Structure formats: C-alpha cells, structure tokens
Amino acid sequence: MSRTIAAFIGHYFHKERTNSHAYFMNLLQSKFIFFPSFINSYRTFSPSIFCTPHLGVYKNIDNAIIWQVHNWIIPESLRSYDGNKFIFPMYDNDRDLSRDDYDPAANYFCFCRCLHNRLTSFGLKSLYLSFFPAIDYSSINPATPHRNTQRELKAFFWYRGDVRISLVIRLCLKMGVTSLTIKYSPDPHIRKEELEAISDIKPYGIQIDCAEWHSTHHEYLSQLSGHHVFFAPRYNEGIGFSFLEALALGLCVVAPNTPTHNEYIVHGQSGLLHDGSDFISEYTNDIDSLAANAFESAQHGAYKWRSYYAPLMMSSF
C-alpha cells in the first residue's frame, strides 16, 4: 500500500512525558509518512515549534494531523493551511469553545462522546471513537481481582496538579486504603503542591510513599499493576490514557464524574465517581468486584477498539 506524506502536529508535553501520541502514530504509519512537529506552550507561553521546521516549508504536504493541541497555540500558518486537516481534539481543552473556534473544513476524531455530540450539533464532521489501550499481558500481570488479605488495600495516585493530594487522602480514608503510592509529577504549568502538607492531615493507618519518575512506560505499568485502586489525576480528560490503562490492568478506578471518565466508568459497577469532594460510599466495601468488572469492561472495550473503531478510523483518511 502506498503512503502519503503528512505533517503530524502534537504537543511537546505528550512527546516528553505522557507519550500518548505514540500508539496512534504507529497505527497511522500504514497510511502516512510523517513529518512530526511538537508545539511547546509551557516554556514561553507563546507558540513555538520544536523538532522540525515551520510547517510552511513543506510545500507538497497534502495532509496535516493535529493531535490534541490547544487551539490558542496552533500557529497561524496551520490555521490557514488548505490541505486535508484531521484534528483529534481534547475535551479538557474544547469543552468551553464555541462554533467559531472550529475549522468547518476539518475532519474531527473525538475520543469523548460529549465533545463529539457538541461538534456534530455545530454541523462539523466528527467521528466518535471509543478507545482502550493495548496491554502486553505477557510481560505485565494484571492486578489480582481478589486481594491476598481483606486488610490490605493499595492505592496509586499520579499527582499532575489538578486533583489535589488532600482530596485523595480523604477518599483513601473513606475507602479503607492501607497504603498510597503518589507519583509526584505535576504538569509543567502547575504550581506544585507541597508534599509536606500531607503531614498536616495525619492520615491514620495509611502508609504513603512517593514514586520516582519511571524511566520506561513498562516500568510504570509494572508498578501500577501491584495496586488495587487508581485515583484519576485530572478533572477532565482528552482521552484519559492513565485511567484507561488502570482499568485494563484490573484496578478499581476512582475518578471525577466528568468526561471522559464517566463515559467509560459506571459508578458502583466498574469503578467509583466523585464530585470533587465526595462520592456515594455504599460501594466502597466491594472494591474487588468493582476491579473485576473494570477489567472485564476493559477487555471488551479493547476488542471493540481493535475490531470496529480502529478500522473505522483508518478508513476515514
């Protein structure tokens, strides 16, 4: 199959920290030869392109794939680009945008149904995609659905600066969590929350450890799989790779009752949803069942992604 040339424009943070773009770039390489560019808004708070020259130097590029980049940092040359534009928006960035903020000529691919419904109501071309990440279970064992002892309940929280550590600790106390691992890695634009503040809360009976930044994604998933509960780090998500991976590993995910969390998690069935301060507590004694249901739903979701949504996306280019 012949491939066409495409510019791939992403955010520098995804390249350096989350790597959420890599899976899709690999998938789309069967269609395109990529010239990647990554925009960094954190260092200068003004648009700047890294890794490749300005998009305008590519006179013969017919396609541009814009991967989860904030509208306000997209260069003007890309806004006026008249080739085929395929845009993967983020709900956390786009939830307050109006019809005038979108490109009527672009093709949109939404991993959030709420955002997809909004774009179609604007008369835009949008394709909804339900995604679950692939986990290599040959090298990473999923979390055990049933704990070795009812007295042990291990939780994991990646602090990115949105959901507060103090809230997570309060929820841990309510759930009977015995140990909490905090991956302390705030987003670059977030003012850091001092870990010393944890001592002021004095959580009774909770052992708190801080995880270093993992050198590989495999290392991170291996550590994550040794826990039973995962606290989602953000109030709104673009895709939600971190909590989707936790679901796929068989952890009970505790997340805000907002997209995209509440589009994948059914409260009291496959996880727990909270309003930023509390959640319905009658389900917290059944973590094992919630985790088992989460694992099952993730397996079903991954099958639907491979068999239906991924081919649908590929056929749309």
HELIX and SHEET records of a PDB file:
HELIX    1   1 TYR A   12  PHE A   13  1                                   2    
HELIX    2   2 HIS A   14  THR A   18  3                                   5    
HELIX    3   3 ALA A   22  LEU A   28  1                                   7    
HELIX    4   4 LEU A   55  VAL A   57  5                                   3    
HELIX    5   5 ASN A   71  ILE A   73  5                                   3    
HELIX    6   6 GLU A   76  ARG A   79  1                                   4    
HELIX    7   7 TYR A   91  ASP A   94  1                                   4    
HELIX    8   8 ARG A   99  ASP A  101  5                                   3    
HELIX    9   9 ARG A  113  SER A  121  1                                   9    
HELIX   10  10 ILE A  165  MET A  175  1                                  11    
HELIX   11  11 LEU A  195  ALA A  197  5                                   3    
HELIX   12  12 ILE A  198  ILE A  201  1                                   4    
HELIX   13  13 HIS A  217  LEU A  224  1                                   8    
HELIX   14  14 PHE A  241  ALA A  248  1                                   8    
HELIX   15  15 HIS A  261  TYR A  264  1                                   4    
HELIX   16  16 SER A  281  TYR A  283  5                                   3    
HELIX   17  17 ILE A  287  LYS A  304  1                                  18    
HELIX   18  18 TRP A  305  TYR A  309  3                                   5    
HELIX   19  19 ALA A  310  MET A  314  1                                   5    
SHEET    1   A 7 ILE A  49  PHE A  50  0                                        
SHEET    2   A 7 PHE A  32  ILE A  39 -1                                        
SHEET    3   A 7 THR A   4  HIS A  11  1                                        
SHEET    4   A 7 ASN A  63  TRP A  67  1                                        
SHEET    5   A 7 ASN A  84  PHE A  88  1                                        
SHEET    6   A 7 ASN A 107  CYS A 110  1                                        
SHEET    7   A 7 LYS A 125  TYR A 128  1                                        
SHEET    1   B 6 GLN A 207  ALA A 211  0                                        
SHEET    2   B 6 SER A 179  TYR A 184  1                                        
SHEET    3   B 6 LYS A 154  TYR A 159  1                                        
SHEET    4   B 6 VAL A 229  PHE A 231  1                                        
SHEET    5   B 6 CYS A 252  PRO A 256  1                                        
SHEET    6   B 6 LEU A 272  HIS A 274  1                                        
END                                                                             
